[in-house]
Amino acid sequence: MRVLFATTPQKSVFLYLAPMAWALRTAGHEVRFASQPALTDVITQSGLTAVPVGHTRNRRLTDVDGREEGRAGLPAPYDVFDDYERATWEYLEPGMADAVRGWHWLTNHPMVGGLVEFARAWRPDLIVWEPFCYAGPIAAKACGAAHARLLFGVDVFGAAREQYRRRLAEEPGRVDHLGAWLGRYARMYGAEFSEDMTTGQFTIDQFPASLQPATELDVLRTQYIPYGGPAVVPGWLSKPPERPRVAMTLGLTATEHFNGYTVGVQEALDALADLDIDLVATVAEKAQAELTRIPGNARIVSYVPWHALAPTCSVVVHHAGAATMATTSRHPVPQLALHHHYDQPFLGRKLAEHGAGLELPTHRATGARIRESVERLLTEQSFKDRAADLRDEILGLPSPNAIVPEIEARVR
């Protein structure tokens, strides 16, 4: 069959999607990957075939200061995705109206026309889209393809949609802003809105149930397979560490997408300086220049393939990014989540509830608290046991290749 992937032009999102595209490709299906032109080189670098559509004109992707304003927390109304009591109609309705006008339209409108044009010409059997990319289900409606949502983290959109629909049903006459917006596009191309345009005819979820909110959606669960783009394993990583290794990363998007880290890197390094550990910290080059001291037990690198580093560690300290947490969780390694925005607080809390690690919001992540947490994770056996249980839950899920027959059956 022909499978068209569709994504907004964000590299960090694309990296989550590539393994599933390759699973379908190696199963013998024709695969194309559509996005705005800004992402073309990233797509082709992965070995997949790119289809540039529309034009790259998205202020949220180019205005660093604009992104920084909304960095802390999820934007309304998605910030109440896991709290029905807080998800009142008075909060949800204006929040959804603003999200549609100021986010979803801005992100998707530049590529809708081009994606529909290509889909109608190529005639895919299935369109796979990520939660930011509502252009995907619009194109599926326009060309008659089946379509599925592929998650890149916590399903805040699906869970929030369920909250919204419950409140919508409580009183006749309430406005479905997302449905109305998608319906206008559908009618432009001779179709009508249906609820699957908001969350897919089914959802492919790369994360275990223990790290996701409960929903009633049709979910096809698979393992998260790490892919971070081109990478080289450094020579020092091939040698086993002589003492417990602690790795620390605060994510690539903190400096590539935003204005910097939300944790004091120097303070964290100083707090861990006298521990008998092998500390490996990934710090962006421009942030390295701001460091005044590098402890003797520390190795500072700008980048290292996380899937190669994580299995050599006794403890990992990270920002609770979904990819970093999921990659680490494929190994029995306790984790400290220093979370700040988007789905990170939820993931940090779920990790701690599972018992596989500890969590600290960044406004509480002092050097002393980081040190105390690392020492606990190194010495308390329960964290190692629960990390092994989380590893087993993840590895017990089918691989992307293994769910291809189920995807084929659903398309049929």
C-alpha positions as CSV (number, residue, x, y, z in Angstrom):
1,M,0.0,0.0,0.0
2,R,1.0,3.6,-0.3
3,V,1.6,5.4,3.1
4,L,1.9,9.2,3.4
5,F,3.4,10.6,6.6
6,A,2.6,14.2,7.4
7,T,4.3,16.4,10.0
8,T,4.8,20.1,10.8
9,P,8.4,21.2,10.2
10,Q,9.9,20.5,13.6
11,K,12.9,18.2,13.6
12,S,12.3,17.1,17.2
13,V,8.9,15.8,16.2
14,F,10.1,14.1,13.0
15,L,12.7,12.1,14.9
16,Y,9.9,10.3,16.8
17,L,8.2,9.3,13.5
18,A,11.0,8.0,11.4
19,P,11.3,4.5,12.8
20,M,7.6,3.8,12.1
21,A,8.0,5.1,8.6
22,W,11.0,2.8,8.1
23,A,9.0,-0.2,9.5
24,L,6.4,0.3,6.9
25,R,9.0,0.8,4.2
26,T,10.9,-2.3,5.1
27,A,7.6,-4.3,5.1
28,G,7.4,-3.4,1.3
29,H,5.1,-0.5,1.4
30,E,5.6,2.8,-0.6
31,V,6.3,5.6,1.9
32,R,6.5,9.3,1.4
33,F,7.1,11.9,4.1
34,A,5.4,15.3,3.6
35,S,6.2,18.5,5.4
36,Q,6.8,22.2,4.8
37,P,10.1,22.8,2.8
38,A,12.1,23.7,5.9
39,L,12.2,20.0,7.0
40,T,13.2,18.5,3.6
41,D,16.9,18.0,4.4
42,V,16.1,16.4,7.8
43,I,13.7,13.9,6.1
44,T,16.1,13.0,3.3
45,Q,19.0,12.7,5.8
46,S,17.1,9.8,7.4
47,G,16.9,8.0,4.1
48,L,13.2,8.6,3.6
49,T,11.6,10.3,0.6
50,A,10.6,13.9,1.2
51,V,7.6,15.7,-0.3
52,P,7.9,19.4,0.3
53,V,4.4,20.9,0.4
54,G,3.2,24.5,0.9
55,H,5.6,27.0,2.3
56,T,7.4,27.5,5.6
57,R,5.7,30.5,7.2
58,N,5.2,29.8,10.8
59,R,6.1,32.5,13.4
60,R,5.9,29.9,16.2
61,L,8.8,28.1,14.6
62,T,11.0,31.1,13.8
63,D,10.3,33.6,16.6
64,V,12.5,32.5,19.6
65,D,11.0,35.2,21.9
66,G,7.5,34.2,20.9
67,R,8.2,30.6,21.7
68,E,9.8,31.5,25.0
69,E,6.7,33.3,26.2
70,G,4.7,30.0,26.2
71,R,7.6,27.8,27.3
72,A,6.5,27.0,30.9
73,G,3.6,24.6,31.0
74,L,1.1,23.5,28.3
75,P,-1.0,26.1,26.6
76,A,-4.7,26.3,27.4
77,P,-6.8,24.3,27.1
78,Y,-4.5,21.4,26.9
79,D,-3.0,22.1,30.4
80,V,-6.0,20.4,32.0
81,F,-5.9,17.2,29.9
82,D,-5.6,15.0,33.0
83,D,-7.7,16.9,35.4
84,Y,-11.5,16.9,34.7
85,E,-12.3,19.0,37.7
86,R,-10.2,21.8,36.4
87,A,-11.4,21.3,32.9
88,T,-14.6,23.4,33.2
89,W,-16.4,24.7,30.1
90,E,-15.6,28.3,31.2
91,Y,-11.9,27.4,30.9
92,L,-12.0,25.0,27.9
93,E,-14.1,27.0,25.5
94,P,-12.0,30.2,25.3
95,G,-8.8,28.2,25.5
96,M,-9.8,26.1,22.5
97,A,-10.9,29.1,20.5
98,D,-7.5,30.7,21.0
99,A,-5.7,27.5,20.3
100,V,-7.5,27.1,17.0
101,R,-6.9,30.7,15.9
102,G,-3.4,31.3,17.3
103,W,-1.8,27.8,17.0
104,H,-3.5,25.2,14.9
105,W,-4.4,27.5,12.0
106,L,-1.0,29.1,12.0
107,T,0.8,25.8,12.1
108,N,-1.3,24.0,9.5
109,H,-2.7,26.5,7.0
110,P,0.7,27.0,5.1
111,M,0.7,23.3,4.1
112,V,-2.9,22.2,3.8
113,G,-3.3,23.1,0.1
114,G,-0.1,21.5,-1.0
115,L,-0.7,18.4,1.0
116,V,-4.2,17.9,-0.4
117,E,-2.9,18.4,-3.9
118,F,-0.2,15.8,-3.5
119,A,-2.5,13.3,-1.7
120,R,-5.1,13.6,-4.5
121,A,-2.4,13.0,-7.1
122,W,-0.5,10.2,-5.3
123,R,-3.6,8.5,-3.8
124,P,-2.2,7.1,-0.6
125,D,-4.1,4.2,1.1
126,L,-3.1,5.6,4.6
127,I,-2.0,9.0,5.9
128,V,-0.1,9.0,9.2
129,W,0.0,12.3,11.0
130,E,1.4,13.6,14.3
131,P,-0.8,15.5,16.8
132,F,0.3,19.0,15.6
133,C,-0.5,18.2,12.0
134,Y,-4.2,18.6,11.4
135,A,-3.4,19.0,7.7
136,G,-3.1,15.2,7.7
137,P,-6.7,14.3,8.4
138,I,-7.9,17.2,6.2
139,A,-5.9,15.6,3.3
140,A,-7.2,12.2,4.2
141,K,-10.8,13.5,3.9
142,A,-10.0,15.2,0.6
143,C,-8.5,12.0,-1.0
144,G,-10.5,9.3,0.7
145,A,-7.5,7.7,2.5
146,A,-7.6,6.0,5.9
147,H,-5.6,7.9,8.5
148,A,-3.9,7.4,11.8
149,R,-2.3,9.6,14.5
150,L,1.2,8.8,15.6
151,L,2.1,10.1,19.0
152,F,5.4,11.7,19.9
153,G,4.8,11.9,23.6
154,V,2.0,12.2,26.1
155,D,-1.4,12.3,24.4
156,V,-2.4,15.7,25.7
157,F,-4.4,16.3,22.6
158,G,-6.4,13.1,22.7
159,A,-7.1,13.4,26.5
160,A,-8.0,17.1,26.2
161,R,-10.4,16.3,23.3
162,E,-12.2,13.8,25.5
163,Q,-12.5,16.4,28.3
164,Y,-13.9,18.9,25.8
165,R,-16.4,16.5,24.3
166,R,-17.7,15.6,27.8
167,R,-18.3,19.3,28.6
168,L,-19.7,19.9,25.1
169,A,-22.4,17.3,25.7
170,E,-23.5,18.7,29.0
171,E,-25.4,21.6,27.5
172,P,-26.9,22.0,24.0
173,G,-25.7,24.8,21.8
174,R,-22.1,24.8,23.0
175,V,-19.5,25.5,20.3
176,D,-17.0,22.9,19.1
177,H,-14.3,25.3,17.9
178,L,-11.9,22.5,16.7
179,G,-14.6,20.6,15.0
180,A,-16.0,23.7,13.3
181,W,-12.5,24.7,12.0
182,L,-11.7,21.2,10.7
183,G,-15.2,21.1,9.2
184,R,-14.6,24.3,7.2
185,Y,-11.5,22.7,5.6
186,A,-13.3,19.4,5.0
187,R,-16.1,21.2,3.1
188,M,-13.6,23.1,1.0
189,Y,-12.6,19.7,-0.4
190,G,-16.1,18.2,-0.8
191,A,-16.2,16.3,2.5
192,E,-17.8,16.7,6.0
193,F,-16.3,16.8,9.5
194,S,-16.2,13.6,11.5
195,E,-14.7,13.1,15.0
196,D,-11.8,11.0,13.7
197,M,-10.3,14.2,12.2
198,T,-9.4,15.3,15.8
199,T,-7.7,12.1,17.0
200,G,-7.4,9.8,14.0
201,Q,-9.3,6.7,13.0
202,F,-6.8,5.0,15.3
203,T,-3.8,6.1,17.3
204,I,-0.3,4.6,17.2
205,D,1.2,5.1,20.7
206,Q,5.0,4.6,21.2
207,F,4.8,4.8,25.0
208,P,3.7,2.3,27.6
209,A,0.4,2.7,29.4
210,S,2.1,3.6,32.6
211,L,3.4,6.8,31.1
212,Q,0.2,7.9,29.4
213,P,-3.1,9.3,30.6
214,A,-6.1,7.0,30.4
215,T,-8.4,7.6,27.4
216,E,-11.1,5.7,25.5
217,L,-9.4,6.1,22.2
218,D,-8.6,3.2,19.8
219,V,-4.9,2.8,20.5
220,L,-2.3,0.5,18.8
221,R,0.6,0.5,21.1
222,T,4.2,-0.2,20.1
223,Q,7.8,0.2,21.4
224,Y,9.5,3.5,21.2
225,I,12.6,3.0,19.0
226,P,15.3,5.7,19.5
227,Y,16.3,7.7,16.5
228,G,18.3,11.0,16.8
229,G,19.6,11.5,13.3
230,P,23.2,10.9,12.2
231,A,25.4,10.0,15.1
232,V,28.9,8.7,15.9
233,V,29.7,6.7,19.0
234,P,32.9,8.2,20.6
235,G,35.8,5.9,21.4
236,W,35.6,6.6,25.2
237,L,32.1,5.2,25.3
238,S,33.3,1.7,24.1
239,K,35.2,1.3,27.4
240,P,33.2,0.2,30.5
241,P,33.2,2.9,33.2
242,E,35.5,2.2,36.2
243,R,32.9,3.6,38.6
244,P,29.2,4.3,38.5
245,R,28.4,6.5,35.6
246,V,25.8,9.3,35.9
247,A,24.7,11.0,32.7
248,M,23.0,14.4,32.6
249,T,21.2,16.0,29.7
250,L,18.8,18.9,29.6
251,G,17.8,18.4,26.0
252,L,18.6,19.8,22.6
253,T,15.5,21.9,22.3
254,A,16.5,24.0,25.3
255,T,19.2,25.7,23.3
256,E,18.2,24.9,19.7
257,H,14.5,25.9,20.1
258,F,14.5,28.1,23.2
259,N,16.7,30.6,25.0
260,G,18.7,28.2,27.2
261,Y,18.5,25.7,30.1
262,T,16.1,26.1,33.0
263,V,18.5,24.4,35.4
264,G,21.8,25.9,36.6
265,V,24.3,23.6,34.9
266,Q,27.3,25.0,36.8
267,E,25.4,24.5,40.1
268,A,24.5,20.9,39.2
269,L,28.1,20.1,38.2
270,D,29.5,21.7,41.4
271,A,27.0,19.7,43.6
272,L,28.1,16.4,42.0
273,A,31.8,17.2,41.9
274,D,32.9,15.2,44.9
275,L,30.9,12.1,44.3
276,D,32.7,8.9,43.3
277,I,31.1,8.8,39.9
278,D,31.9,9.1,36.2
279,L,29.7,12.1,35.3
280,V,28.9,12.7,31.6
281,A,27.0,15.9,30.9
282,T,25.8,16.9,27.4
283,V,26.0,20.7,27.2
284,A,25.5,22.8,24.1
285,E,28.7,24.5,22.9
286,K,27.4,28.0,23.5
287,A,26.4,27.0,27.1
288,Q,29.8,25.4,27.7
289,A,31.4,28.7,27.2
290,E,29.5,30.0,30.2
291,L,30.9,27.3,32.5
292,T,33.7,28.5,34.9
293,R,34.6,25.1,36.5
294,I,34.6,21.5,35.2
295,P,34.9,19.0,38.0
296,G,37.5,16.3,37.8
297,N,34.9,13.6,37.7
298,A,33.0,15.1,34.8
299,R,33.2,14.8,31.0
300,I,31.5,17.6,29.1
301,V,30.4,16.9,25.6
302,S,28.1,18.8,23.2
303,Y,26.4,15.6,22.0
304,V,26.5,11.9,22.4
305,P,24.0,9.3,21.0
306,W,21.7,8.7,24.0
307,H,20.8,5.2,23.0
308,A,24.5,4.3,23.2
309,L,25.2,6.2,26.5
310,A,22.1,5.2,28.5
311,P,22.9,1.5,28.9
312,T,26.3,2.2,30.4
313,C,24.8,4.3,33.2
314,S,23.9,3.7,36.8
315,V,21.7,6.8,37.0
316,V,20.5,9.3,34.4
317,V,19.5,13.0,35.1
318,H,17.4,14.6,32.4
319,H,14.7,17.1,31.5
320,A,11.9,14.5,31.2
321,G,11.7,14.9,27.5
322,A,9.7,12.0,26.1
323,A,12.5,10.7,23.8
324,T,15.1,10.9,26.5
325,M,12.9,9.2,29.1
326,A,11.7,6.5,26.7
327,T,15.3,5.8,25.5
328,T,16.6,5.5,29.0
329,S,13.6,3.4,30.1
330,R,14.6,0.7,27.6
331,H,17.3,-0.1,30.2
332,P,17.1,-0.8,34.0
333,V,18.5,2.6,34.8
334,P,16.9,4.9,37.6
335,Q,16.2,8.4,36.4
336,L,15.9,11.9,37.9
337,A,13.5,14.0,35.9
338,L,14.1,17.8,36.1
339,H,10.9,19.0,34.3
340,H,9.7,22.4,33.2
341,H,7.2,22.5,30.3
342,Y,4.9,20.8,27.9
343,D,4.4,17.1,28.9
344,Q,7.5,16.9,31.0
345,P,5.8,17.5,34.4
346,F,3.3,14.7,33.6
347,L,6.1,12.3,32.6
348,G,8.2,13.2,35.6
349,R,5.2,12.5,37.9
350,K,4.4,9.2,36.2
351,L,8.1,8.1,36.4
352,A,8.1,8.8,40.2
353,E,4.7,7.1,40.7
354,H,6.1,4.1,38.9
355,G,9.0,4.1,41.3
356,A,11.6,4.0,38.5
357,G,13.0,7.4,39.5
358,L,12.5,10.8,41.2
359,E,11.2,14.1,39.9
360,L,11.9,17.8,40.6
361,P,10.4,20.8,38.9
362,T,13.1,23.0,37.7
363,H,12.2,25.8,40.1
364,R,13.1,23.4,42.9
365,A,16.1,21.8,41.2
366,T,18.9,23.3,43.4
367,G,22.3,21.7,43.4
368,A,21.7,20.2,46.9
369,R,18.4,18.6,45.8
370,I,20.0,17.2,42.6
371,R,22.8,15.7,44.6
372,E,20.5,14.2,47.3
373,S,18.3,12.6,44.5
374,V,21.3,11.2,42.7
375,E,22.7,9.6,45.8
376,R,19.3,8.0,46.6
377,L,19.0,6.6,43.0
378,L,22.5,5.2,43.3
379,T,22.0,3.5,46.6
380,E,18.4,2.5,47.0
381,Q,17.7,-0.8,45.4
382,S,13.9,-0.2,44.9
383,F,14.6,2.3,42.1
384,K,16.7,-0.2,40.2
385,D,14.0,-2.9,40.6
386,R,11.3,-0.6,39.4
387,A,13.4,0.7,36.5
388,A,13.8,-3.0,35.5
389,D,10.0,-3.4,35.6
390,L,9.5,-0.3,33.4
391,R,12.1,-1.7,31.0
392,D,10.2,-5.0,30.9
393,E,6.9,-3.2,30.2
394,I,8.5,-1.4,27.2
395,L,10.3,-4.3,25.7
396,G,7.1,-6.4,26.1
397,L,5.4,-4.2,23.6
398,P,5.5,-5.1,19.9
399,S,8.1,-3.4,17.7
400,P,7.1,-1.1,14.9
401,N,7.8,-3.9,12.4
402,A,5.5,-6.2,14.4
403,I,2.5,-4.0,14.3
404,V,2.6,-3.4,10.5
405,P,0.2,-6.4,9.9
406,E,-2.3,-4.8,12.3
407,I,-2.0,-1.5,10.5
408,E,-2.5,-3.2,7.2
409,A,-5.6,-5.0,8.6
410,R,-7.1,-1.7,9.8
411,V,-6.5,0.0,6.5
412,R,-8.3,-2.9,4.7
